[in-house]
Amino acid sequence: MSEPSTERSTPIPEFRCALIVGAGQGLSAAIARLFARYGMQVALASRQPEKLASVCKEIGGQAFSCDAADPDDVQRLFAEVDGAMCEPDVVVYNASGRVRGPIADLDPAQVERSLAVTAYGGFLIGQQAVRRMLPHKHGAILFTGASASVKGYPHSAPFAMGKFALRGLAQSMARELSPQGIHVAHFVIDGAIAQPGRTSTSTLPDSMLDPEAIAVNYLHVLRQPRSAWTWEMEVRPWVEKF
Protein backbone atom coordinates (compact mmCIF):
# COMPACT_ATOMS: atom_id res chain seq x y z
CA MET A 1 0.00 0.00 0.00
CA SER A 2 1.47 3.35 -1.03
CA GLU A 3 2.07 6.13 1.43
CA PRO A 4 -0.45 8.97 1.25
CA SER A 5 0.88 12.07 -0.50
CA THR A 6 1.89 14.91 1.80
CA GLU A 7 1.97 17.40 -1.06
CA ARG A 8 -0.70 20.06 -1.26
CA SER A 9 -1.58 22.32 -4.11
CA THR A 10 -0.60 25.88 -3.22
CA PRO A 11 -1.85 28.49 -5.67
CA ILE A 12 0.73 30.83 -7.19
CA PRO A 13 -0.49 34.39 -7.83
CA GLU A 14 -0.98 35.33 -11.48
CA PHE A 15 -0.23 38.81 -12.75
CA ARG A 16 -1.09 40.46 -16.06
CA CYS A 17 0.30 43.99 -16.19
CA ALA A 18 3.40 45.55 -14.62
CA LEU A 19 4.35 49.21 -14.28
CA ILE A 20 8.01 49.99 -13.52
CA VAL A 21 8.63 53.57 -12.37
CA GLY A 22 12.06 55.18 -12.48
CA ALA A 23 13.02 52.90 -15.35
CA GLY A 24 16.42 52.82 -17.02
CA GLN A 25 18.69 50.46 -18.92
CA GLY A 26 19.92 48.52 -15.88
CA LEU A 27 17.83 46.80 -13.23
CA SER A 28 14.50 48.10 -14.54
CA ALA A 29 15.23 46.77 -18.03
CA ALA A 30 16.20 43.38 -16.59
CA ILE A 31 12.97 43.20 -14.59
CA ALA A 32 10.95 44.27 -17.62
CA ARG A 33 12.48 41.55 -19.82
CA LEU A 34 11.85 38.85 -17.24
CA PHE A 35 8.26 39.91 -16.52
CA ALA A 36 7.53 40.03 -20.25
CA ARG A 37 9.02 36.56 -20.66
CA TYR A 38 6.47 35.33 -18.13
CA GLY A 39 3.58 36.78 -20.09
CA MET A 40 3.05 40.18 -18.49
CA GLN A 41 2.41 43.41 -20.33
CA VAL A 42 5.03 45.91 -19.16
CA ALA A 43 4.83 49.69 -18.94
CA LEU A 44 7.98 51.71 -18.18
CA ALA A 45 7.90 55.23 -16.72
CA SER A 46 10.73 57.76 -16.65
CA ARG A 47 11.34 61.47 -16.93
CA GLN A 48 13.16 60.61 -20.18
CA PRO A 49 11.00 57.91 -21.79
CA GLU A 50 12.75 58.25 -25.15
CA LYS A 51 15.74 56.43 -23.64
CA LEU A 52 13.55 53.35 -23.13
CA ALA A 53 12.70 52.86 -26.80
CA SER A 54 15.04 49.89 -27.34
CA VAL A 55 13.76 48.03 -24.28
CA CYS A 56 10.15 48.65 -25.23
CA LYS A 57 10.78 47.39 -28.76
CA GLU A 58 12.46 44.26 -27.38
CA ILE A 59 9.62 43.31 -25.02
CA GLY A 60 6.62 44.85 -26.78
CA GLY A 61 6.12 47.31 -23.93
CA GLN A 62 5.31 51.01 -23.77
CA ALA A 63 7.15 53.95 -22.22
CA PHE A 64 5.49 56.84 -20.41
CA SER A 65 6.74 60.16 -19.09
CA CYS A 66 6.46 60.85 -15.38
CA ASP A 67 7.99 62.90 -12.58
CA ALA A 68 7.36 60.57 -9.65
CA ALA A 69 7.53 63.44 -7.14
CA ASP A 70 4.66 65.35 -8.80
CA PRO A 71 1.18 64.22 -7.62
CA ASP A 72 -0.56 65.41 -10.79
CA ASP A 73 2.02 63.73 -12.99
CA VAL A 74 1.66 60.45 -11.09
CA GLN A 75 -2.13 60.55 -11.37
CA ARG A 76 -1.83 61.23 -15.11
CA LEU A 77 0.65 58.35 -15.52
CA PHE A 78 -1.71 55.79 -14.04
CA ALA A 79 -4.63 57.09 -16.09
CA GLU A 80 -2.55 56.79 -19.27
CA VAL A 81 -1.38 53.26 -18.43
CA ASP A 82 -4.96 52.26 -17.58
CA GLY A 83 -6.16 53.52 -20.96
CA ALA A 84 -3.29 52.40 -23.19
CA MET A 85 -2.63 48.98 -21.63
CA CYS A 86 -4.43 47.77 -18.52
CA GLU A 87 -4.67 48.49 -14.82
CA PRO A 88 -1.30 47.43 -13.41
CA ASP A 89 -1.50 44.63 -10.85
CA VAL A 90 2.27 44.82 -10.30
CA VAL A 91 4.02 48.11 -9.60
CA VAL A 92 7.80 48.40 -9.12
CA TYR A 93 9.27 51.62 -7.73
CA ASN A 94 12.92 52.07 -8.76
CA ALA A 95 13.20 55.86 -8.73
CA SER A 96 15.62 57.59 -6.37
CA GLY A 97 17.50 60.85 -5.99
CA ARG A 98 21.07 61.16 -4.76
CA VAL A 99 23.03 64.15 -3.53
CA ARG A 100 26.54 63.63 -2.14
CA GLY A 101 28.75 65.87 -0.06
CA PRO A 102 29.70 66.97 3.47
CA ILE A 103 26.63 67.73 5.56
CA ALA A 104 27.77 71.34 6.08
CA ASP A 105 27.95 71.98 2.34
CA LEU A 106 24.76 70.36 1.07
CA ASP A 107 22.27 72.53 -0.83
CA PRO A 108 18.92 72.29 1.02
CA ALA A 109 16.96 72.56 -2.23
CA GLN A 110 18.83 69.61 -3.74
CA VAL A 111 18.31 67.59 -0.57
CA GLU A 112 14.59 68.38 -0.65
CA ARG A 113 14.38 67.18 -4.26
CA SER A 114 16.30 63.99 -3.43
CA LEU A 115 13.89 63.16 -0.61
CA ALA A 116 10.90 63.97 -2.81
CA VAL A 117 11.98 61.51 -5.52
CA THR A 118 13.21 58.72 -3.26
CA ALA A 119 10.51 58.67 -0.58
CA TYR A 120 7.58 60.96 -1.42
CA GLY A 121 7.47 59.58 -4.95
CA GLY A 122 7.25 56.08 -3.53
CA PHE A 123 4.22 57.15 -1.51
CA LEU A 124 2.52 58.76 -4.52
CA ILE A 125 3.09 55.76 -6.77
CA GLY A 126 2.10 53.33 -4.02
CA GLN A 127 -1.10 55.25 -3.29
CA GLN A 128 -2.26 55.20 -6.91
CA ALA A 129 -1.40 51.50 -7.19
CA VAL A 130 -3.31 50.61 -4.03
CA ARG A 131 -6.44 52.44 -5.17
CA ARG A 132 -6.54 50.16 -8.21
CA MET A 133 -5.65 46.94 -6.40
CA LEU A 134 -7.95 47.14 -3.38
CA PRO A 135 -11.23 46.53 -5.28
CA HIS A 136 -9.73 43.29 -6.64
CA LYS A 137 -8.03 42.23 -3.37
CA HIS A 138 -5.03 41.39 -5.53
CA GLY A 139 -1.74 43.00 -6.52
CA ALA A 140 1.91 43.49 -5.67
CA ILE A 141 3.95 46.62 -5.00
CA LEU A 142 7.74 46.21 -4.97
CA PHE A 143 10.07 48.94 -3.69
CA THR A 144 13.77 49.02 -4.53
CA GLY A 145 15.99 49.94 -1.61
CA ALA A 146 19.75 49.98 -1.13
CA SER A 147 22.50 49.52 1.45
CA ALA A 148 21.49 53.02 2.54
CA SER A 149 18.06 51.67 3.55
CA VAL A 150 19.65 50.18 6.67
CA LYS A 151 22.97 52.00 7.15
CA GLY A 152 24.06 55.56 6.47
CA TYR A 153 27.39 56.38 4.87
CA PRO A 154 29.58 59.51 5.11
CA HIS A 155 28.70 62.22 2.59
CA SER A 156 25.49 60.39 1.68
CA ALA A 157 22.97 61.63 4.23
CA PRO A 158 20.20 62.60 1.76
CA PHE A 159 20.27 59.17 0.10
CA ALA A 160 20.09 57.41 3.47
CA MET A 161 17.27 59.70 4.64
CA GLY A 162 15.23 58.89 1.54
CA LYS A 163 15.91 55.16 1.54
CA PHE A 164 15.19 54.81 5.28
CA ALA A 165 11.86 56.56 4.66
CA LEU A 166 11.05 54.34 1.69
CA ARG A 167 11.73 51.24 3.79
CA GLY A 168 9.39 52.53 6.49
CA LEU A 169 6.72 53.19 3.89
CA ALA A 170 7.05 49.64 2.54
CA GLN A 171 6.88 48.07 5.99
CA SER A 172 3.82 50.08 6.98
CA MET A 173 2.06 49.31 3.70
CA ALA A 174 2.86 45.61 4.00
CA ARG A 175 1.29 45.42 7.46
CA GLU A 176 -1.81 47.28 6.31
CA LEU A 177 -2.35 45.66 2.92
CA SER A 178 -1.26 42.04 3.26
CA PRO A 179 -4.56 41.07 4.92
CA GLN A 180 -6.32 42.63 1.92
CA GLY A 181 -4.53 40.52 -0.68
CA ILE A 182 -1.86 43.04 -1.73
CA HIS A 183 1.76 41.90 -1.43
CA VAL A 184 4.15 44.75 -0.57
CA ALA A 185 7.87 43.96 -0.54
CA HIS A 186 11.08 45.94 -0.15
CA PHE A 187 14.44 44.91 -1.65
CA VAL A 188 17.73 45.91 -0.04
CA ILE A 189 20.23 45.98 -2.93
CA ASP A 190 23.43 45.83 -0.88
CA GLY A 191 26.21 46.32 -3.41
CA ALA A 192 27.13 47.79 -6.77
CA ILE A 193 25.05 46.72 -9.76
CA ALA A 194 26.95 45.76 -12.90
CA GLN A 195 26.27 47.81 -16.02
CA PRO A 196 27.96 48.47 -19.37
CA GLY A 197 31.45 49.74 -18.64
CA ARG A 198 31.28 48.68 -15.00
CA THR A 199 31.43 44.92 -14.46
CA SER A 200 33.14 42.37 -12.21
CA THR A 201 36.82 41.73 -12.93
CA SER A 202 38.42 38.36 -13.67
CA THR A 203 40.19 38.50 -10.30
CA LEU A 204 36.90 39.12 -8.46
CA PRO A 205 34.22 37.25 -10.43
CA ASP A 206 30.61 37.92 -9.39
CA SER A 207 31.75 40.78 -7.17
CA MET A 208 29.04 43.02 -8.60
CA LEU A 209 25.33 42.33 -8.63
CA ASP A 210 24.08 41.06 -11.99
CA PRO A 211 20.83 42.94 -12.80
CA GLU A 212 19.40 39.80 -14.43
CA ALA A 213 20.05 37.87 -11.21
CA ILE A 214 18.37 40.58 -9.12
CA ALA A 215 15.35 40.44 -11.42
CA VAL A 216 14.97 36.71 -10.73
CA ASN A 217 14.56 37.54 -7.05
CA TYR A 218 11.84 40.09 -7.82
CA LEU A 219 9.97 37.44 -9.79
CA HIS A 220 10.49 34.92 -6.98
CA VAL A 221 8.91 37.25 -4.42
CA LEU A 222 6.11 38.07 -6.84
CA ARG A 223 5.25 34.38 -7.20
CA GLN A 224 5.26 33.55 -3.48
CA PRO A 225 2.08 31.90 -2.18
CA ARG A 226 0.20 34.15 0.22
CA SER A 227 0.76 31.74 3.14
CA ALA A 228 4.50 32.52 3.00
CA TRP A 229 4.91 36.11 1.85
CA THR A 230 8.04 38.07 2.70
CA TRP A 231 8.02 41.83 3.13
CA GLU A 232 11.78 42.29 2.65
CA MET A 233 14.65 40.62 0.81
CA GLU A 234 18.35 41.49 0.93
CA VAL A 235 20.60 40.67 -2.02
CA ARG A 236 24.36 41.18 -2.03
CA PRO A 237 27.45 39.85 -3.80
CA TRP A 238 29.89 37.77 -1.82
CA VAL A 239 32.40 40.64 -1.42
CA GLU A 240 29.97 42.77 0.59
CA LYS A 241 30.23 42.73 4.38
CA PHE A 242 27.01 42.38 6.37
C-alpha positions in Angstrom: 0.0 0.0 0.0 1.5 3.3 -1.0 2.1 6.1 1.4 -0.4 9.0 1.2 0.9 12.1 -0.5 1.9 14.9 1.8 2.0 17.4 -1.1 -0.7 20.1 -1.3 -1.6 22.3 -4.1 -0.6 25.9 -3.2 -1.9 28.5 -5.7 0.7 30.8 -7.2 -0.5 34.4 -7.8 -1.0 35.3 -11.5 -0.2 38.8 -12.7 -1.1 40.5 -16.1 0.3 44.0 -16.2 3.4 45.5 -14.6 4.4 49.2 -14.3 8.0 50.0 -13.5 8.6 53.6 -12.4 12.1 55.2 -12.5 13.0 52.9 -15.4 16.4 52.8 -17.0 18.7 50.5 -18.9 19.9 48.5 -15.9 17.8 46.8 -13.2 14.5 48.1 -14.5 15.2 46.8 -18.0 16.2 43.4 -16.6 13.0 43.2 -14.6 10.9 44.3 -17.6 12.5 41.6 -19.8 11.9 38.8 -17.2 8.3 39.9 -16.5 7.5 40.0 -20.2 9.0 36.6 -20.7 6.5 35.3 -18.1 3.6 36.8 -20.1 3.1 40.2 -18.5 2.4 43.4 -20.3 5.0 45.9 -19.2 4.8 49.7 -18.9 8.0 51.7 -18.2 7.9 55.2 -16.7 10.7 57.8 -16.6 11.3 61.5 -16.9 13.2 60.6 -20.2 11.0 57.9 -21.8 12.8 58.3 -25.2 15.7 56.4 -23.6 13.6 53.3 -23.1 12.7 52.9 -26.8 15.0 49.9 -27.3 13.8 48.0 -24.3 10.1 48.6 -25.2 10.8 47.4 -28.8 12.5 44.3 -27.4 9.6 43.3 -25.0 6.6 44.9 -26.8 6.1 47.3 -23.9 5.3 51.0 -23.8 7.1 54.0 -22.2 5.5 56.8 -20.4 6.7 60.2 -19.1 6.5 60.9 -15.4 8.0 62.9 -12.6 7.4 60.6 -9.6 7.5 63.4 -7.1 4.7 65.4 -8.8 1.2 64.2 -7.6 -0.6 65.4 -10.8 2.0 63.7 -13.0 1.7 60.4 -11.1 -2.1 60.5 -11.4 -1.8 61.2 -15.1 0.6 58.3 -15.5 -1.7 55.8 -14.0 -4.6 57.1 -16.1 -2.5 56.8 -19.3 -1.4 53.3 -18.4 -5.0 52.3 -17.6 -6.2 53.5 -21.0 -3.3 52.4 -23.2 -2.6 49.0 -21.6 -4.4 47.8 -18.5 -4.7 48.5 -14.8 -1.3 47.4 -13.4 -1.5 44.6 -10.9 2.3 44.8 -10.3 4.0 48.1 -9.6 7.8 48.4 -9.1 9.3 51.6 -7.7 12.9 52.1 -8.8 13.2 55.9 -8.7 15.6 57.6 -6.4 17.5 60.8 -6.0 21.1 61.2 -4.8 23.0 64.2 -3.5 26.5 63.6 -2.1 28.8 65.9 -0.1 29.7 67.0 3.5 26.6 67.7 5.6 27.8 71.3 6.1 28.0 72.0 2.3 24.8 70.4 1.1 22.3 72.5 -0.8 18.9 72.3 1.0 17.0 72.6 -2.2 18.8 69.6 -3.7 18.3 67.6 -0.6 14.6 68.4 -0.7 14.4 67.2 -4.3 16.3 64.0 -3.4 13.9 63.2 -0.6 10.9 64.0 -2.8 12.0 61.5 -5.5 13.2 58.7 -3.3 10.5 58.7 -0.6 7.6 61.0 -1.4 7.5 59.6 -5.0 7.3 56.1 -3.5 4.2 57.2 -1.5 2.5 58.8 -4.5 3.1 55.8 -6.8 2.1 53.3 -4.0 -1.1 55.2 -3.3 -2.3 55.2 -6.9 -1.4 51.5 -7.2 -3.3 50.6 -4.0 -6.4 52.4 -5.2 -6.5 50.2 -8.2 -5.7 46.9 -6.4 -7.9 47.1 -3.4 -11.2 46.5 -5.3 -9.7 43.3 -6.6 -8.0 42.2 -3.4 -5.0 41.4 -5.5 -1.7 43.0 -6.5 1.9 43.5 -5.7 4.0 46.6 -5.0 7.7 46.2 -5.0 10.1 48.9 -3.7 13.8 49.0 -4.5 16.0 49.9 -1.6 19.8 50.0 -1.1 22.5 49.5 1.4 21.5 53.0 2.5 18.1 51.7 3.5 19.6 50.2 6.7 23.0 52.0 7.1 24.1 55.6 6.5 27.4 56.4 4.9 29.6 59.5 5.1 28.7 62.2 2.6 25.5 60.4 1.7 23.0 61.6 4.2 20.2 62.6 1.8 20.3 59.2 0.1 20.1 57.4 3.5 17.3 59.7 4.6 15.2 58.9 1.5 15.9 55.2 1.5 15.2 54.8 5.3 11.9 56.6 4.7 11.0 54.3 1.7 11.7 51.2 3.8 9.4 52.5 6.5 6.7 53.2 3.9 7.1 49.6 2.5 6.9 48.1 6.0 3.8 50.1 7.0 2.1 49.3 3.7 2.9 45.6 4.0 1.3 45.4 7.5 -1.8 47.3 6.3 -2.4 45.7 2.9 -1.3 42.0 3.3 -4.6 41.1 4.9 -6.3 42.6 1.9 -4.5 40.5 -0.7 -1.9 43.0 -1.7 1.8 41.9 -1.4 4.1 44.7 -0.6 7.9 44.0 -0.5 11.1 45.9 -0.2 14.4 44.9 -1.7 17.7 45.9 0.0 20.2 46.0 -2.9 23.4 45.8 -0.9 26.2 46.3 -3.4 27.1 47.8 -6.8 25.0 46.7 -9.8 27.0 45.8 -12.9 26.3 47.8 -16.0 28.0 48.5 -19.4 31.5 49.7 -18.6 31.3 48.7 -15.0 31.4 44.9 -14.5 33.1 42.4 -12.2 36.8 41.7 -12.9 38.4 38.4 -13.7 40.2 38.5 -10.3 36.9 39.1 -8.5 34.2 37.2 -10.4 30.6 37.9 -9.4 31.8 40.8 -7.2 29.0 43.0 -8.6 25.3 42.3 -8.6 24.1 41.1 -12.0 20.8 42.9 -12.8 19.4 39.8 -14.4 20.0 37.9 -11.2 18.4 40.6 -9.1 15.3 40.4 -11.4 15.0 36.7 -10.7 14.6 37.5 -7.1 11.8 40.1 -7.8 10.0 37.4 -9.8 10.5 34.9 -7.0 8.9 37.3 -4.4 6.1 38.1 -6.8 5.3 34.4 -7.2 5.3 33.5 -3.5 2.1 31.9 -2.2 0.2 34.1 0.2 0.8 31.7 3.1 4.5 32.5 3.0 4.9 36.1 1.8 8.0 38.1 2.7 8.0 41.8 3.1 11.8 42.3 2.6 14.6 40.6 0.8 18.3 41.5 0.9 20.6 40.7 -2.0 24.4 41.2 -2.0 27.4 39.8 -3.8 29.9 37.8 -1.8 32.4 40.6 -1.4 30.0 42.8 0.6 30.2 42.7 4.4 27.0 42.4 6.4 
